[in-house]
Amino acid sequence: MAESEAPDAKLTDTNLPDANLPVQVVGEGPVPVVFLHGLMGRGRNFISIARALSEVATSYLVDLPNHGAAEWTDDFSYDQMADSVVATLKTRDVDSAVVVGHSMGGKVAMKVALRHGSCAADGGESGGRASAADGTPFVRALAVIDISPRPADYEANKAPFKHLLDSVLDLDLPRIEKRADADAALASEVEEPGVRAFLLQNLQRDGNGWSWQPNVASLRSWLSKVGDFPLTSEDHPYEGPVVWVGGSESGYITDEDTALMRELFPGMRKVMVKGAGHWVHADRPDVVIQILSRLIQEAAE
């Protein structure tokens, strides 16, 4: 099994699309699979699942802008992030792939499919949308994990990510001596140890002390854009295979979302995973691996 780390990206302002998003490659299987993480995540969040799929897939674990080792930007746009993902994979000679995304990354994945999933060759009637040299659309199949295309109010008082980002920004980093101190300080606001560990994966230390690797302050200011999902004239229904995975204990997918999801993705099938919350792939990795294995097999046929 081959694994390679992308070099550290500079944390500077930049305009998207960007063809140099950091990518970790796992496996040597015949089908390319792109994994896109959620808010405050990073590509490595999917490494265990990618390893489990290594015989059937070559997985590309992408750090999205303002996260992980990716560059910081001066705005937030799902369209630009989707175009950056495609541009980055094309620099690695990946012309078509199964695209998997969770939460915010699920919205990016949907945008990749809507913008690049049902097209002719570049420069054709589709207006230059990405495809392989033989005209195959960039997206072979799509998996969307615990998110819907319905715009959501992430600024609402009880919105979970508003609370999480506010809690992170409220940490007094100069007073933190070790990571355990940060965990203890965060515990009063974030009770679940797994969620704290997820957030604290982003805490890094150098000669100047502790800092957050993601662009946390800007992400907090863009939270309404993170919750939104604006459709444009460049978005077209994706008719390929789509599996829509939700957690039974999560409120991010509702029955009312099904009509819009099916309008945009007519081939969609919905799977609700029992006992899983918002981070379905962390709560029930066995089920997610099974679902993705079937989708990869379908894409390979």
Rosetta blueprint (number, residue, H / E / L):
1 M L
2 A L
3 E E
4 S E
5 E L
6 A L
7 P L
8 D L
9 A L
10 K L
11 L L
12 T L
13 D L
14 T L
15 N L
16 L L
17 P L
18 D L
19 A L
20 N L
21 L L
22 P L
23 V E
24 Q E
25 V E
26 V E
27 G L
28 E L
29 G L
30 P L
31 V E
32 P E
33 V E
34 V E
35 F E
36 L E
37 H L
38 G L
39 L L
40 M L
41 G L
42 R L
43 G H
44 R H
45 N H
46 F H
47 I H
48 S H
49 I H
50 A H
51 R H
52 A H
53 L L
54 S L
55 E L
56 V L
57 A E
58 T E
59 S E
60 Y E
61 L E
62 V E
63 D L
64 L L
65 P L
66 N L
67 H L
68 G L
69 A L
70 A L
71 E L
72 W L
73 T L
74 D L
75 D L
76 F L
77 S L
78 Y H
79 D H
80 Q H
81 M H
82 A H
83 D H
84 S H
85 V H
86 V H
87 A H
88 T H
89 L H
90 K H
91 T H
92 R L
93 D L
94 V L
95 D L
96 S L
97 A E
98 V E
99 V E
100 V E
101 G E
102 H E
103 S L
104 M H
105 G H
106 G H
107 K H
108 V H
109 A H
110 M H
111 K H
112 V H
113 A H
114 L H
115 R H
116 H H
117 G L
118 S L
119 C L
120 A L
121 A L
122 D L
123 G L
124 G L
125 E L
126 S L
127 G L
128 G L
129 R L
130 A L
131 S E
132 A L
133 A L
134 D L
135 G L
136 T L
137 P E
138 F L
139 V E
140 R E
141 A E
142 L E
143 A E
144 V E
145 I E
146 D L
147 I L
148 S L
149 P L
150 R L
151 P L
152 A L
153 D L
154 Y L
155 E L
156 A L
157 N L
158 K L
159 A L
160 P H
161 F H
162 K H
163 H H
164 L H
165 L H
166 D H
167 S H
168 V H
169 L H
170 D H
171 L L
172 D L
173 L H
174 P H
175 R H
176 I L
177 E L
178 K L
179 R H
180 A H
181 D H
182 A H
183 D H
184 A H
185 A H
186 L H
187 A H
188 S L
189 E L
190 V L
191 E L
192 E L
193 P H
194 G H
195 V H
196 R H
197 A H
198 F H
199 L H
200 L H
201 Q L
202 N L
203 L E
204 Q E
205 R E
206 D E
207 G L
208 N L
209 G E
210 W E
211 S E
212 W E
213 Q L
214 P L
215 N L
216 V H
217 A H
218 S H
219 L H
220 R H
221 S H
222 W L
223 L H
224 S H
225 K H
226 V H
227 G H
228 D L
229 F L
230 P L
231 L L
232 T L
233 S L
234 E L
235 D L
236 H L
237 P L
238 Y L
239 E L
240 G L
241 P L
242 V E
243 V E
244 W E
245 V E
246 G E
247 G E
248 S L
249 E L
250 S L
251 G L
252 Y L
253 I L
254 T L
255 D H
256 E H
257 D H
258 T H
259 A H
260 L H
261 M H
262 R H
263 E H
264 L H
265 F L
266 P L
267 G L
268 M E
269 R E
270 K E
271 V E
272 M E
273 V E
274 K L
275 G L
276 A L
277 G L
278 H L
279 W L
280 V H
281 H H
282 A H
283 D H
284 R L
285 P H
286 D H
287 V H
288 V H
289 I H
290 Q H
291 I H
292 L H
293 S H
294 R H
295 L H
296 I H
297 Q H
298 E H
299 A H
300 A H
301 E L
